[in-house]
Amino acid sequence: MLTKRIIPCLDIKEGRTVKGVNFEGLRDAGDPVELARRYSDEGADELVFLDITATLEKRKTLIELVKRISTEINIPFTVGGGIRSVEEIEELLKAGADKVSLNSSIVKDPELINRASEAFGAQAIVAAVDAKKVDDHWDVFIKGGTENTGKDALKWMTEVEERDAGEIMLTSMDRDGTKNGFDLELLSQVNKCVSIPVIASGGAGTIQHCIDAIKVANVDAVLAASIFHFKEIEISELKRVLGAEGIPIRPS
C-alpha cells in the first residue's frame, strides 16, 4: 500500500491565511509564509495554497507570495486560485509550485486539463472539486463555492480522470470547517468511480476523522486547515497515531 499523505491547506485572502465554515465567516489564521515554514518543519507531506478569491475577483493567483513560500519549504507545493491558462500554470510552476489546482476554469473549459497535462505531465495537475449535496446527489460548485454548476460531481470526477488529471482534491462543502468529520459517503462513492489519488478535504476535527477517511473511504491523503493552524492537532502526533493504526505513513 502506498503511504498516505497529511496535507495542511492555506486558504489565502488579501495575503493572509483565513478559515471559515461552509465557505463562509472567514477569520484570520496567520501569516502564510510563517505557517508554510512551520508545516514543512513539522513533517507535513505536502502543502496546498489556495487563493480563494482570485476567481471571484477575476485576477491571477498571488504569484509573489507563491515565490516567498516556495523558498521556505522543502515539501511538494500545490497552488490554486484563478488559474485560467497553460501560460499561467507555467508561470506558477516556474515560481516554485510543484502542482497546480484547477477548479472553476476546468469546469468552464474541460480541455484545459488535457492541454495542461500534455504540457506539464499529469502529476502536476490536480482537479479540485467543491461538492455539495443537493437532494440525493452531489453538485459541483465553482467561484469559491458561490455558483452551482448543476454538474453531477461523481460524473465530473470520472471525466477529469479521463482527461488525464493526476489527482483529485475533493472538498465537501457541507462539511467544510465544521470539524464533524469527512463526508465518508461521498468519498467512498468517488473511489468507486476513479482510480487516481483522491485527497479528502472538508470536515477534519479529530485524529479519528482522518483514520476513518483513510480506512473507511480509502482516500490517499487527508487535507485540513484550522486543526493545524490553531494547533488543535499536531502533525507529528497525527502521524504517530496513524502509524499505530497500521496506516503506512512517512515519518515526520
C-alpha positions as CSV (number, residue, x, y, z in Angstrom):
1,M,0.0,0.0,0.0
2,L,1.3,3.5,-0.8
3,T,2.0,5.8,2.1
4,K,-0.9,8.1,3.0
5,R,-0.3,11.9,3.0
6,I,-1.0,14.6,5.5
7,I,-1.6,17.9,3.8
8,P,-2.2,21.3,5.5
9,C,-4.1,23.8,3.4
10,L,-3.5,27.6,3.3
11,D,-6.7,29.4,2.2
12,I,-5.4,32.9,1.2
13,K,-7.4,36.1,1.1
14,E,-5.7,39.5,0.7
15,G,-2.3,37.9,1.5
16,R,-3.4,36.3,4.8
17,T,-4.4,32.8,5.8
18,V,-8.1,32.6,6.6
19,K,-10.6,29.9,7.6
20,G,-14.4,29.7,7.7
21,V,-17.2,27.3,7.9
22,N,-19.1,26.0,4.8
23,F,-17.0,28.6,2.8
24,E,-18.4,31.5,4.9
25,G,-17.5,33.5,8.0
26,L,-13.8,33.8,7.3
27,R,-11.4,34.6,10.2
28,D,-7.7,35.3,10.2
29,A,-5.4,32.3,10.8
30,G,-2.0,33.9,10.4
31,D,0.8,34.7,8.1
32,P,1.0,32.2,5.2
33,V,4.8,32.2,5.0
34,E,5.2,31.5,8.7
35,L,2.6,28.7,8.6
36,A,4.2,27.2,5.5
37,R,7.6,27.1,7.1
38,R,6.1,25.6,10.3
39,Y,4.3,22.8,8.4
40,S,7.4,22.0,6.4
41,D,9.4,21.7,9.6
42,E,6.8,19.7,11.4
43,G,6.7,16.9,8.8
44,A,3.7,17.7,6.6
45,D,3.9,15.6,3.4
46,E,2.7,18.4,1.1
47,L,1.3,21.9,1.3
48,V,-1.7,23.4,-0.6
49,F,-2.1,27.1,-1.2
50,L,-5.5,28.3,-2.4
51,D,-6.1,31.9,-3.3
52,I,-9.8,31.6,-2.6
53,T,-11.0,34.9,-4.0
54,A,-8.8,35.0,-7.2
55,T,-11.6,33.7,-9.4
56,L,-14.3,35.9,-8.0
57,E,-12.1,38.9,-8.3
58,K,-11.0,37.8,-11.8
59,R,-7.3,38.1,-11.2
60,K,-4.3,35.9,-11.1
61,T,-3.0,33.9,-8.1
62,L,-0.7,35.9,-5.8
63,I,2.4,34.9,-7.5
64,E,4.9,36.8,-5.4
65,L,3.5,35.1,-2.3
66,V,3.9,31.8,-4.0
67,K,7.6,32.6,-4.6
68,R,8.2,33.6,-1.0
69,I,6.6,30.4,0.3
70,S,8.4,28.1,-2.1
71,T,11.8,29.3,-0.8
72,E,10.8,28.5,2.8
73,I,9.7,24.8,2.3
74,N,11.2,21.6,1.2
75,I,7.9,19.6,0.5
76,P,5.7,19.4,-2.6
77,F,3.7,22.5,-3.0
78,T,0.3,22.8,-4.8
79,V,-1.1,26.2,-5.8
80,G,-4.6,27.1,-6.9
81,G,-6.9,30.0,-7.4
82,G,-7.8,32.0,-10.5
83,I,-5.7,29.9,-12.9
84,R,-7.2,30.0,-16.4
85,S,-4.5,29.0,-18.9
86,V,-1.5,26.9,-19.7
87,E,0.6,30.1,-19.6
88,E,-0.5,30.9,-16.0
89,I,0.3,27.3,-15.0
90,E,3.8,27.6,-16.4
91,E,4.3,30.9,-14.5
92,L,3.3,29.3,-11.2
93,L,5.5,26.2,-11.8
94,K,8.4,28.5,-12.5
95,A,7.6,30.4,-9.3
96,G,8.1,27.3,-7.2
97,A,4.8,25.3,-7.3
98,D,5.1,21.6,-7.9
99,K,1.5,21.2,-8.9
100,V,-1.5,23.4,-9.7
101,S,-5.0,23.0,-8.5
102,L,-7.7,23.8,-11.1
103,N,-11.4,24.2,-10.3
104,S,-13.6,26.9,-11.9
105,S,-11.5,27.1,-15.1
106,I,-11.7,23.4,-16.0
107,V,-15.5,23.3,-15.4
108,K,-15.8,26.0,-18.0
109,D,-13.1,24.6,-20.3
110,P,-12.6,20.9,-19.6
111,E,-10.0,20.6,-22.3
112,L,-7.7,22.8,-20.2
113,I,-7.0,19.6,-18.2
114,N,-5.8,17.8,-21.4
115,R,-3.7,20.8,-22.5
116,A,-2.1,21.2,-19.1
117,S,-1.4,17.5,-18.6
118,E,0.2,17.3,-22.0
119,A,2.4,20.3,-21.4
120,F,3.5,19.5,-17.8
121,G,2.6,15.9,-17.1
122,A,-0.4,14.6,-15.2
123,Q,1.5,14.6,-11.9
124,A,1.4,18.4,-12.0
125,I,-2.4,18.7,-12.5
126,V,-4.8,18.5,-9.6
127,A,-8.5,18.7,-10.3
128,A,-10.1,20.5,-7.4
129,V,-13.8,19.7,-6.9
130,D,-16.1,21.6,-4.5
131,A,-19.2,19.4,-4.0
132,K,-22.4,19.9,-2.1
133,K,-25.3,17.5,-1.6
134,V,-28.5,18.6,-3.4
135,D,-31.4,16.2,-2.9
136,D,-29.9,12.7,-3.4
137,H,-26.7,13.6,-5.3
138,W,-23.7,15.9,-5.2
139,D,-23.4,19.0,-7.4
140,V,-20.2,20.7,-8.5
141,F,-19.8,24.3,-7.3
142,I,-17.4,26.9,-8.6
143,K,-16.3,30.5,-7.9
144,G,-15.3,29.8,-4.3
145,G,-18.5,27.8,-3.7
146,T,-20.8,30.6,-4.8
147,E,-22.2,29.1,-8.0
148,N,-23.9,25.8,-8.5
149,T,-23.0,24.4,-12.0
150,G,-25.6,21.7,-11.9
151,K,-22.9,19.2,-12.8
152,D,-23.1,15.8,-11.1
153,A,-19.9,15.6,-9.0
154,L,-19.3,11.9,-9.5
155,K,-19.6,12.1,-13.3
156,W,-17.4,15.2,-13.4
157,M,-14.6,13.4,-11.4
158,T,-14.8,10.5,-13.7
159,E,-14.3,12.9,-16.6
160,V,-11.3,14.7,-15.1
161,E,-9.6,11.3,-14.7
162,E,-10.4,10.5,-18.4
163,R,-8.9,13.9,-19.3
164,D,-5.6,12.9,-17.5
165,A,-5.7,14.9,-14.3
166,G,-3.2,13.4,-11.9
167,E,-5.3,13.5,-8.8
168,I,-8.5,14.9,-7.3
169,M,-8.8,17.3,-4.3
170,L,-12.4,16.8,-3.2
171,T,-13.9,19.3,-0.7
172,S,-17.3,18.6,0.8
173,M,-18.9,22.0,1.2
174,D,-21.4,20.5,3.6
175,R,-18.5,19.5,6.0
176,D,-16.0,22.3,5.3
177,G,-14.9,23.9,8.6
178,T,-17.5,22.0,10.7
179,K,-15.0,19.6,12.3
180,N,-17.7,17.0,12.1
181,G,-15.7,14.5,10.1
182,F,-15.1,14.0,6.4
183,D,-18.0,13.0,4.1
184,L,-17.3,9.3,4.1
185,E,-20.3,8.6,1.9
186,L,-19.1,11.0,-0.8
187,L,-15.5,9.9,-0.6
188,S,-16.4,6.2,-0.8
189,Q,-18.6,6.8,-3.9
190,V,-15.7,8.7,-5.6
191,N,-13.3,5.9,-5.0
192,K,-15.6,3.5,-6.8
193,C,-15.6,5.8,-9.8
194,V,-11.9,6.8,-10.2
195,S,-8.5,5.2,-9.8
196,I,-6.4,8.3,-9.5
197,P,-5.4,9.5,-6.0
198,V,-8.2,11.3,-4.0
199,I,-7.4,14.0,-1.4
200,A,-10.1,14.3,1.2
201,S,-11.0,17.9,2.3
202,G,-13.7,19.4,4.5
203,G,-14.6,18.3,8.0
204,A,-11.4,17.2,9.8
205,G,-11.8,17.8,13.5
206,T,-10.2,14.8,15.2
207,I,-7.5,12.2,14.5
208,Q,-10.2,9.6,14.3
209,H,-11.8,11.5,11.4
210,C,-8.5,11.1,9.5
211,I,-8.3,7.4,10.3
212,D,-11.9,6.9,9.1
213,A,-11.2,8.8,5.8
214,I,-8.3,6.5,5.1
215,K,-9.6,3.2,6.4
216,V,-13.3,3.6,5.5
217,A,-13.3,5.7,2.4
218,N,-9.8,4.6,1.2
219,V,-8.5,8.1,0.4
220,D,-4.9,8.7,-0.5
221,A,-4.5,11.9,1.5
222,V,-6.2,14.0,4.1
223,L,-6.2,17.7,3.9
224,A,-7.0,20.0,6.8
225,A,-6.7,23.7,7.8
226,S,-7.9,25.0,11.1
227,I,-7.0,22.0,13.2
228,F,-3.4,22.6,12.1
229,H,-3.4,26.4,12.0
230,F,-4.6,26.7,15.6
231,K,-2.6,23.7,16.9
232,E,-5.6,21.6,17.8
233,I,-3.8,18.6,16.4
234,E,0.0,18.3,15.9
235,I,1.1,16.8,12.6
236,S,3.7,14.6,14.4
237,E,1.0,13.2,16.8
238,L,-1.4,12.6,13.9
239,K,1.3,10.6,12.1
240,R,2.2,8.7,15.2
241,V,-1.4,7.6,15.7
242,L,-1.9,6.7,12.1
243,G,1.2,4.6,12.2
244,A,0.0,2.8,15.3
245,E,-3.3,2.0,13.4
246,G,-1.2,0.2,10.8
247,I,-1.6,3.0,8.2
248,P,1.5,3.5,6.1
249,I,2.8,7.0,6.7
250,R,6.0,8.9,6.0
251,P,7.9,9.7,9.2
252,S,7.7,13.3,10.4
